[in-house]
Amino acid sequence: MTNEEFINTIGPLIQKYAALYGYKTPSAIIAQACLESAYGRSSLSAKYHNYFGLKCGSGWTGRAVKLSTNEEYSPGTLTKITDAFRVYDNMEEGVKGYFEFIKYPRYANLKSATDPLEYLTLIKQDGYATSSSYVANNMAVVTRNNLIRFDTSPAVVTVSYAGVVTASALRVRSSYSTAAEVVQVGGHDLLLPKGLTVAIVQEYNGWGRLADIAGWVSLSYIHH
């Protein structure tokens, strides 16, 4: 996978979860993924789908792998250590894991950032990384790859049309993401049967909001 292919694969996922979790600068996070994972070629990312160098910490209960890494505790001096890192099943889970990680209170200020430089400066100050050149290195990636193109989120568009469900059992979710909760009816997942005609009233980034049900479905499985 080339650098550009990596960006074009992980970028939309980061853009999606940034919108879902309330962050305004996907460009900065994509740059982090590029540098932390060597554009998806590091063993931690290629084998374990950890694209951000996320360590386990005391609150992690999932799978882990021990690997060596360099930390810059003093400016200009690298210290090699071995630490436990989080393991994910696939790229999307790895991206979602990043946003779950920065939900810790120490990173609460990140939601106020409105440009990549501000975001990267804040996350460095919050203690996310030890490298003294972390902000500059990430901003170079943002600039070189024109990553700010990912900072323009798709707009919610008002529509009005009927579509037919093409999946055998289409889940209705509470928001426009596979990470969102499945809508419950009587304690069971709300699943739309194949062939059912539904009314769509809004579209957002490949998702459609249903007119008669408080939920969203993937438009990949709606024919109209």
Backbone as CSV, one residue per row, in Angstrom:
resi,resn,N_x,N_y,N_z,CA_x,CA_y,CA_z,C_x,C_y,C_z
1,MET,0.842,-1.191,0.000,0.000,0.000,0.000,0.885,1.251,0.000
2,THR,0.650,2.140,-0.951,1.410,3.383,-1.003,0.929,4.347,0.079
3,ASN,1.696,5.424,0.282,1.287,6.422,1.267,-0.085,6.997,0.929
4,GLU,-0.299,7.319,-0.348,-1.564,7.904,-0.765,-2.712,6.914,-0.599
5,GLU,-2.461,5.654,-0.906,-3.498,4.636,-0.727,-3.870,4.492,0.748
6,PHE,-2.869,4.550,1.614,-3.140,4.477,3.051,-4.008,5.646,3.488
7,ILE,-3.653,6.842,3.055,-4.421,8.035,3.419,-5.859,7.932,2.917
8,ASN,-6.018,7.494,1.685,-7.357,7.408,1.099,-8.199,6.293,1.710
9,THR,-7.543,5.327,2.372,-8.268,4.244,3.037,-8.651,4.633,4.461
10,ILE,-7.686,5.146,5.210,-7.958,5.456,6.621,-8.610,6.819,6.790
11,GLY,-8.396,7.733,5.824,-8.933,9.083,5.936,-10.441,9.149,6.114
12,PRO,-11.224,8.488,5.246,-12.680,8.544,5.415,-13.165,7.929,6.731
13,LEU,-12.457,6.921,7.238,-12.833,6.339,8.527,-12.613,7.343,9.650
14,ILE,-11.466,8.021,9.618,-11.180,9.026,10.634,-12.166,10.181,10.518
15,GLN,-12.476,10.572,9.300,-13.442,11.634,9.076,-14.805,11.256,9.659
16,LYS,-15.207,10.014,9.446,-16.508,9.546,9.946,-16.562,9.573,11.469
17,TYR,-15.538,9.031,12.123,-15.568,8.960,13.580,-15.306,10.309,14.225
18,ALA,-14.550,11.177,13.566,-14.367,12.535,14.086,-15.712,13.247,14.153
19,ALA,-16.533,13.088,13.110,-17.867,13.703,13.099,-18.757,13.082,14.171
20,LEU,-18.673,11.774,14.316,-19.517,11.071,15.284,-19.176,11.463,16.722
21,TYR,-17.872,11.630,17.010,-17.437,11.914,18.380,-17.295,13.415,18.657
22,GLY,-17.416,14.250,17.621,-17.424,15.689,17.851,-16.095,16.391,17.728
23,TYR,-15.217,15.929,16.842,-13.921,16.583,16.617,-13.916,17.232,15.237
24,LYS,-13.285,18.404,15.138,-13.397,19.226,13.937,-12.226,19.118,12.974
25,THR,-11.160,18.416,13.350,-9.941,18.429,12.523,-9.441,17.016,12.210
26,PRO,-10.138,16.279,11.358,-9.653,14.951,10.959,-8.246,14.983,10.365
27,SER,-7.869,16.087,9.733,-6.544,16.182,9.101,-5.423,15.899,10.082
28,ALA,-5.524,16.451,11.289,-4.481,16.242,12.296,-4.402,14.779,12.713
29,ILE,-5.549,14.138,12.819,-5.600,12.742,13.268,-5.097,11.807,12.175
30,ILE,-5.400,12.139,10.918,-4.867,11.350,9.803,-3.349,11.448,9.782
31,ALA,-2.824,12.652,10.014,-1.366,12.823,10.074,-0.765,11.985,11.187
32,GLN,-1.416,11.951,12.341,-0.935,11.113,13.444,-0.862,9.650,13.017
33,ALA,-1.915,9.182,12.359,-1.934,7.783,11.908,-0.800,7.516,10.927
34,CYS,-0.552,8.450,10.021,0.527,8.279,9.039,1.874,8.136,9.719
35,LEU,2.161,9.032,10.657,3.471,9.004,11.309,3.607,7.863,12.300
36,GLU,2.577,7.660,13.123,2.655,6.625,14.160,2.754,5.225,13.558
37,SER,2.158,5.025,12.386,2.120,3.683,11.793,3.046,3.518,10.590
38,ALA,3.815,4.581,10.261,4.628,4.568,9.035,3.749,4.247,7.824
39,TYR,2.633,4.965,7.745,1.658,4.791,6.662,1.161,3.341,6.563
40,GLY,0.900,2.762,7.745,0.337,1.417,7.803,1.332,0.294,7.624
41,ARG,2.630,0.625,7.628,3.639,-0.416,7.376,4.366,-0.901,8.631
42,SER,4.159,-0.258,9.773,4.786,-0.741,11.002,4.156,-2.065,11.408
43,SER,4.879,-2.857,12.169,4.324,-4.151,12.597,3.114,-3.952,13.504
44,LEU,3.121,-2.898,14.315,2.001,-2.643,15.222,0.727,-2.353,14.448
45,SER,0.849,-1.676,13.320,-0.350,-1.370,12.519,-0.685,-2.487,11.542
46,ALA,0.318,-3.026,10.853,0.057,-4.045,9.828,-0.474,-5.342,10.431
47,LYS,0.034,-5.717,11.599,-0.370,-6.979,12.219,-1.480,-6.809,13.251
48,TYR,-1.456,-5.678,13.955,-2.333,-5.527,15.111,-3.323,-4.362,14.981
49,HIS,-3.320,-3.682,13.852,-4.294,-2.633,13.545,-4.325,-1.512,14.588
50,ASN,-3.168,-1.273,15.201,-3.011,-0.134,16.111,-2.231,0.927,15.337
51,TYR,-2.931,1.926,14.817,-2.337,2.918,13.920,-1.859,4.172,14.642
52,PHE,-2.037,4.214,15.966,-1.718,5.427,16.709,-0.743,5.186,17.858
53,GLY,-0.161,4.020,17.923,0.778,3.725,18.999,0.131,3.746,20.372
54,LEU,-1.113,3.295,20.457,-1.855,3.355,21.710,-1.381,2.283,22.680
55,LYS,-0.892,2.715,23.828,-0.469,1.784,24.862,-1.675,1.317,25.666
56,CYS,-1.511,0.221,26.370,-2.660,-0.372,27.065,-3.160,0.492,28.214
57,GLY,-2.275,0.864,29.114,-2.726,1.591,30.287,-3.520,0.696,31.217
58,SER,-3.904,1.245,32.349,-4.579,0.436,33.377,-6.023,0.097,33.027
59,GLY,-6.646,0.891,32.124,-8.055,0.664,31.844,-8.345,-0.260,30.679
60,TRP,-7.302,-0.735,29.992,-7.505,-1.569,28.806,-7.745,-3.021,29.199
61,THR,-8.809,-3.632,28.658,-9.120,-5.023,28.983,-9.066,-5.929,27.758
62,GLY,-8.714,-5.357,26.605,-8.644,-6.144,25.384,-7.301,-6.823,25.193
63,ARG,-7.072,-7.317,23.971,-5.817,-8.002,23.670,-4.662,-7.012,23.635
64,ALA,-3.455,-7.527,23.870,-2.271,-6.669,23.917,-1.068,-7.394,23.333
65,VAL,-0.087,-6.605,22.915,1.170,-7.154,22.423,2.302,-6.294,22.970
66,LYS,3.401,-6.926,23.364,4.552,-6.188,23.874,5.540,-5.943,22.746
67,LEU,5.906,-4.665,22.564,6.844,-4.274,21.523,7.782,-3.202,22.062
68,SER,8.927,-3.045,21.416,9.863,-2.001,21.811,9.540,-0.711,21.066
69,THR,9.824,0.417,21.698,9.576,1.721,21.095,10.560,2.731,21.667
70,ASN,10.703,3.848,20.991,11.585,4.922,21.468,10.753,6.052,22.046
71,GLU,11.162,6.544,23.214,10.515,7.685,23.837,11.557,8.792,24.026
72,GLU,11.100,10.041,23.886,12.001,11.189,24.045,11.632,11.922,25.334
73,TYR,12.083,11.368,26.455,11.754,11.969,27.738,12.512,13.278,27.953
74,SER,13.718,13.365,27.373,14.511,14.588,27.398,14.749,15.012,25.954
75,PRO,14.615,16.303,25.637,14.768,16.766,24.253,16.075,16.291,23.615
76,GLY,15.943,15.602,22.482,17.117,15.148,21.743,17.676,13.812,22.174
77,THR,17.134,13.222,23.247,17.641,11.952,23.752,16.554,10.887,23.670
78,LEU,16.798,9.841,22.880,15.818,8.759,22.725,16.122,7.628,23.695
79,THR,15.093,7.136,24.340,15.218,6.016,25.271,14.384,4.860,24.751
80,LYS,15.013,3.703,24.556,14.294,2.539,24.055,13.653,1.802,25.222
81,ILE,12.352,1.554,25.100,11.616,0.839,26.138,10.774,-0.260,25.496
82,THR,10.308,-1.184,26.325,9.345,-2.195,25.890,8.049,-1.943,26.638
83,ASP,6.949,-1.913,25.898,5.667,-1.609,26.532,4.573,-2.449,25.880
84,ALA,3.415,-2.494,26.538,2.268,-3.233,26.021,1.381,-2.289,25.218
85,PHE,1.017,-2.716,24.015,0.198,-1.903,23.122,-1.138,-2.599,22.852
86,ARG,-2.150,-1.797,22.582,-3.481,-2.317,22.307,-3.532,-3.022,20.949
87,VAL,-4.338,-4.061,20.861,-4.518,-4.831,19.629,-5.972,-4.717,19.188
88,TYR,-6.172,-4.460,17.879,-7.519,-4.349,17.321,-7.697,-5.350,16.189
89,ASP,-8.949,-5.624,15.849,-9.248,-6.664,14.858,-9.124,-6.189,13.418
90,ASN,-9.316,-4.893,13.177,-9.268,-4.377,11.818,-9.035,-2.879,11.855
91,MET,-8.915,-2.266,10.668,-8.616,-0.843,10.610,-9.698,0.005,11.260
92,GLU,-10.954,-0.294,10.975,-12.023,0.529,11.535,-12.040,0.466,13.057
93,GLU,-11.824,-0.727,13.619,-11.764,-0.845,15.073,-10.574,-0.071,15.632
94,GLY,-9.463,-0.077,14.896,-8.289,0.680,15.331,-8.549,2.176,15.335
95,VAL,-9.263,2.661,14.331,-9.616,4.082,14.275,-10.587,4.427,15.404
96,LYS,-11.604,3.608,15.570,-12.559,3.841,16.655,-11.853,3.815,18.011
97,GLY,-10.864,2.933,18.146,-10.113,2.832,19.394,-9.404,4.122,19.752
98,TYR,-8.920,4.834,18.740,-8.268,6.122,18.990,-9.247,7.104,19.638
99,PHE,-10.453,7.172,19.077,-11.427,8.120,19.603,-11.927,7.704,20.989
100,GLU,-11.964,6.408,21.245,-12.286,5.952,22.598,-11.160,6.340,23.559
101,PHE,-9.923,6.269,23.090,-8.759,6.607,23.915,-8.768,8.079,24.312
102,ILE,-9.071,8.969,23.372,-9.008,10.400,23.700,-10.269,10.889,24.415
103,LYS,-11.134,9.970,24.825,-12.261,10.350,25.676,-11.824,10.550,27.120
104,TYR,-10.568,10.175,27.445,-10.060,10.415,28.802,-10.133,11.918,29.101
105,PRO,-10.423,12.307,30.339,-10.588,13.727,30.688,-9.399,14.612,30.304
106,ARG,-8.200,14.073,30.327,-7.026,14.906,30.027,-7.038,15.440,28.595
107,TYR,-7.833,14.788,27.718,-7.906,15.214,26.318,-9.199,15.970,25.996
108,ALA,-9.926,16.381,27.006,-11.226,17.023,26.782,-11.109,18.309,25.964
109,ASN,-9.953,18.973,26.036,-9.786,20.242,25.319,-9.694,20.070,23.803
110,LEU,-9.508,18.849,23.320,-9.313,18.629,21.887,-10.551,18.970,21.065
111,LYS,-11.723,18.863,21.671,-12.949,19.154,20.924,-13.082,20.635,20.580
112,SER,-12.322,21.480,21.260,-12.386,22.914,20.977,-11.483,23.314,19.818
113,ALA,-10.574,22.427,19.398,-9.621,22.762,18.331,-10.340,22.913,17.002
114,THR,-10.021,23.989,16.269,-10.682,24.255,14.995,-9.738,24.166,13.797
115,ASP,-8.466,23.884,14.044,-7.530,23.683,12.939,-6.476,22.670,13.382
116,PRO,-5.768,22.042,12.429,-4.841,20.959,12.787,-3.703,21.393,13.700
117,LEU,-3.180,22.601,13.516,-2.085,23.060,14.371,-2.538,23.168,15.822
118,GLU,-3.719,23.713,16.034,-4.243,23.833,17.396,-4.460,22.455,18.007
119,TYR,-5.028,21.538,17.239,-5.278,20.186,17.741,-3.976,19.501,18.142
120,LEU,-2.987,19.559,17.261,-1.714,18.878,17.523,-0.967,19.512,18.685
121,THR,-1.051,20.824,18.803,-0.406,21.516,19.928,-1.038,21.099,21.244
122,LEU,-2.360,21.031,21.259,-3.062,20.647,22.483,-2.776,19.202,22.874
123,ILE,-2.805,18.287,21.904,-2.623,16.881,22.252,-1.190,16.614,22.709
124,LYS,-0.241,17.378,22.173,1.154,17.264,22.662,1.241,17.776,24.091
125,GLN,0.605,18.915,24.367,0.600,19.467,25.723,-0.098,18.536,26.711
126,ASP,-1.080,17.801,26.217,-1.835,16.880,27.074,-1.035,15.627,27.431
127,GLY,0.118,15.439,26.792,0.980,14.304,27.122,0.816,13.102,26.232
128,TYR,0.169,13.271,25.068,-0.051,12.127,24.171,1.257,11.579,23.620
129,ALA,2.215,12.464,23.323,3.481,12.046,22.708,4.652,12.725,23.412
130,THR,5.826,12.088,23.346,7.011,12.650,24.000,7.949,13.369,23.040
131,SER,7.814,13.146,21.739,8.728,13.741,20.763,8.656,15.265,20.798
132,SER,9.809,15.917,20.875,9.848,17.380,20.918,9.446,17.997,19.588
133,SER,9.518,17.215,18.505,9.154,17.727,17.176,7.813,17.158,16.695
134,TYR,7.007,16.661,17.623,5.765,15.975,17.264,4.824,16.878,16.465
135,VAL,4.637,18.093,16.923,3.712,19.002,16.241,4.224,19.344,14.851
136,ALA,5.491,19.698,14.758,6.075,20.075,13.460,6.048,18.910,12.477
137,ASN,6.370,17.719,12.948,6.397,16.550,12.061,5.006,16.236,11.520
138,ASN,4.013,16.325,12.389,2.643,16.045,11.943,2.121,17.130,11.006
139,MET,2.438,18.382,11.294,1.990,19.462,10.424,2.624,19.347,9.042
140,ALA,3.851,18.840,8.976,4.493,18.623,7.679,3.720,17.598,6.863
141,VAL,3.196,16.567,7.529,2.394,15.549,6.844,1.071,16.148,6.367
142,VAL,0.456,16.968,7.209,-0.792,17.636,6.832,-0.593,18.455,5.567
143,THR,0.487,19.245,5.548,0.748,20.144,4.420,1.121,19.372,3.163
144,ARG,2.035,18.427,3.310,2.537,17.686,2.153,1.434,16.906,1.447
145,ASN,0.477,16.398,2.202,-0.576,15.559,1.625,-1.918,16.276,1.493
146,ASN,-1.923,17.585,1.745,-3.163,18.368,1.655,-4.287,17.706,2.453
147,LEU,-3.995,17.349,3.689,-4.975,16.614,4.497,-6.142,17.477,4.955
148,ILE,-6.010,18.791,4.849,-7.133,19.627,5.279,-8.364,19.401,4.405
149,ARG,-8.181,18.715,3.279,-9.352,18.390,2.454,-10.332,17.497,3.212
150,PHE,-9.834,16.783,4.230,-10.704,15.916,5.027,-11.436,16.683,6.126
151,ASP,-11.102,17.960,6.314,-11.730,18.729,7.388,-13.085,19.299,7.000
152,THR,-13.457,19.150,5.753,-14.780,19.572,5.311,-15.714,18.381,5.389
153,SER,-16.565,18.387,6.385,-17.469,17.255,6.602,-18.626,17.299,5.607
154,PRO,-19.106,16.129,5.202,-20.290,16.101,4.340,-21.485,16.738,5.052
155,ALA,-22.325,17.408,4.307,-23.481,18.076,4.900,-24.677,17.132,4.947
156,VAL,-25.536,17.361,5.921,-26.814,16.647,5.966,-27.725,17.272,4.923
157,VAL,-28.258,16.459,4.037,-29.087,16.941,2.938,-30.521,16.461,3.149
158,THR,-31.466,17.382,3.025,-32.879,17.027,3.127,-33.350,16.442,1.795
159,VAL,-33.975,15.271,1.855,-34.457,14.592,0.650,-35.867,14.072,0.918
160,SER,-36.457,13.493,-0.089,-37.768,12.868,0.086,-37.969,11.841,-1.020
161,TYR,-37.766,10.577,-0.673,-37.968,9.518,-1.662,-38.215,8.193,-0.958
162,ALA,-38.756,7.245,-1.711,-38.991,5.888,-1.209,-37.917,4.966,-1.754
163,GLY,-37.445,4.066,-0.911,-36.450,3.098,-1.325,-36.813,1.714,-0.834
164,VAL,-36.244,0.707,-1.486,-36.531,-0.682,-1.131,-35.303,-1.306,-0.491
165,VAL,-35.488,-1.972,0.640,-34.402,-2.641,1.351,-33.908,-3.829,0.528
166,THR,-32.585,-3.892,0.296,-32.011,-4.991,-0.483,-31.274,-6.005,0.382
167,ALA,-31.008,-5.680,1.643,-30.349,-6.614,2.555,-31.386,-7.534,3.177
168,SER,-30.951,-8.698,3.619,-31.892,-9.651,4.211,-32.410,-9.171,5.561
169,ALA,-31.578,-8.432,6.301,-31.990,-7.895,7.600,-31.163,-6.641,7.856
170,LEU,-31.721,-5.494,7.516,-30.994,-4.225,7.595,-31.162,-3.593,8.974
171,ARG,-30.056,-3.382,9.669,-30.102,-2.784,11.000,-30.429,-1.291,10.912
172,VAL,-31.269,-0.848,11.817,-31.567,0.578,11.955,-30.750,1.094,13.133
173,ARG,-29.927,2.113,12.880,-29.030,2.627,13.921,-29.464,4.010,14.395
174,SER,-29.019,4.354,15.588,-29.433,5.619,16.201,-28.754,6.827,15.577
175,SER,-27.652,6.585,14.841,-26.954,7.675,14.173,-26.331,7.135,12.889
176,TYR,-25.663,8.010,12.141,-25.136,7.668,10.821,-23.743,7.048,10.901
177,SER,-23.637,5.882,11.525,-22.364,5.178,11.644,-22.606,3.745,12.098
178,THR,-21.728,2.841,11.656,-21.812,1.464,12.133,-21.427,1.364,13.601
179,ALA,-20.814,2.432,14.145,-20.464,2.448,15.566,-21.649,2.834,16.445
180,ALA,-22.700,3.372,15.830,-23.875,3.803,16.598,-24.684,2.592,17.073
181,GLU,-25.420,2.801,18.140,-26.261,1.742,18.700,-27.359,1.346,17.708
182,VAL,-27.682,0.061,17.697,-28.817,-0.403,16.908,-30.093,-0.049,17.675
183,VAL,-31.061,0.516,16.968,-32.330,0.895,17.592,-33.021,-0.363,18.130
184,GLN,-33.549,-0.244,19.337,-34.208,-1.374,19.992,-35.731,-1.196,19.982
185,VAL,-36.432,-2.290,19.724,-37.896,-2.324,19.819,-38.279,-3.557,20.629
186,GLY,-38.873,-3.335,21.769,-39.245,-4.459,22.628,-38.056,-5.280,23.088
187,GLY,-36.916,-4.621,23.233,-35.725,-5.312,23.705,-34.951,-6.050,22.633
188,HIS,-35.353,-5.883,21.373,-34.683,-6.559,20.265,-34.185,-5.547,19.232
189,ASP,-33.114,-5.913,18.505,-32.602,-5.065,17.439,-33.682,-4.856,16.380
190,LEU,-33.795,-3.620,15.916,-34.751,-3.322,14.846,-34.099,-3.658,13.504
191,LEU,-34.615,-4.679,12.827,-34.094,-5.149,11.545,-35.174,-5.018,10.479
192,LEU,-34.842,-4.369,9.377,-35.803,-4.194,8.292,-35.661,-5.353,7.305
193,PRO,-36.754,-6.005,6.937,-36.681,-7.153,6.033,-36.437,-6.736,4.584
194,LYS,-35.850,-7.644,3.835,-35.617,-7.416,2.408,-36.941,-7.202,1.681
195,GLY,-36.961,-6.197,0.805,-38.163,-5.918,0.039,-39.069,-4.864,0.640
196,LEU,-38.802,-4.480,1.894,-39.625,-3.459,2.542,-39.366,-2.092,1.903
197,THR,-40.420,-1.337,1.657,-40.289,0.023,1.141,-40.265,1.003,2.312
198,VAL,-39.243,1.863,2.318,-39.092,2.831,3.406,-38.985,4.237,2.816
199,ALA,-39.328,5.230,3.622,-39.232,6.628,3.206,-37.981,7.253,3.822
200,ILE,-37.152,7.862,2.985,-35.919,8.515,3.425,-36.125,10.021,3.376
201,VAL,-35.783,10.715,4.488,-36.010,12.165,4.557,-34.725,12.981,4.684
202,GLN,-33.600,12.310,5.036,-32.309,13.003,5.085,-31.216,12.047,4.643
203,GLU,-30.133,12.599,4.079,-28.955,11.824,3.721,-27.718,12.469,4.340
204,TYR,-26.800,11.610,4.774,-25.528,12.096,5.303,-24.455,11.047,5.094
205,ASN,-23.477,11.349,4.259,-22.286,10.518,4.113,-22.625,9.040,3.894
206,GLY,-23.581,8.765,3.008,-23.927,7.384,2.692,-24.976,6.764,3.594
207,TRP,-25.582,7.572,4.465,-26.630,7.092,5.369,-27.922,7.842,5.103
208,GLY,-29.039,7.208,5.402,-30.333,7.836,5.216,-31.152,7.762,6.493
209,ARG,-31.817,8.878,6.834,-32.691,8.890,8.018,-34.101,8.523,7.598
210,LEU,-34.698,7.611,8.343,-36.036,7.120,8.036,-37.099,8.113,8.480
211,ALA,-38.180,8.176,7.710,-39.253,9.126,8.017,-40.099,8.672,9.203
212,ASP,-40.387,7.396,9.288,-41.350,6.910,10.278,-40.707,6.279,11.512
213,ILE,-39.376,6.162,11.485,-38.658,5.535,12.590,-37.498,6.451,12.966
214,ALA,-37.235,6.616,14.241,-36.132,7.463,14.690,-34.812,6.706,14.525
215,GLY,-34.343,6.650,13.289,-33.110,5.917,13.052,-32.563,6.135,11.659
216,TRP,-31.350,5.597,11.434,-30.615,5.743,10.185,-30.271,4.366,9.633
217,VAL,-30.217,4.267,8.300,-29.806,3.017,7.638,-28.751,3.340,6.591
218,SER,-27.917,2.349,6.309,-26.923,2.499,5.255,-27.600,2.494,3.899
219,LEU,-27.328,3.517,3.095,-27.951,3.619,1.780,-27.356,2.621,0.783
220,SER,-26.304,1.929,1.190,-25.749,0.868,0.348,-26.753,-0.264,0.152
221,TYR,-27.731,-0.341,1.076,-28.716,-1.420,1.036,-30.132,-0.904,0.786
222,ILE,-30.204,0.281,0.185,-31.498,0.868,-0.188,-31.468,1.154,-1.683
223,HIS,-32.419,0.585,-2.402,-32.520,0.826,-3.847,-33.681,1.780,-4.115
224,HIS,-33.358,2.820,-4.944,-34.453,3.747,-5.299,-34.202,4.325,-6.684
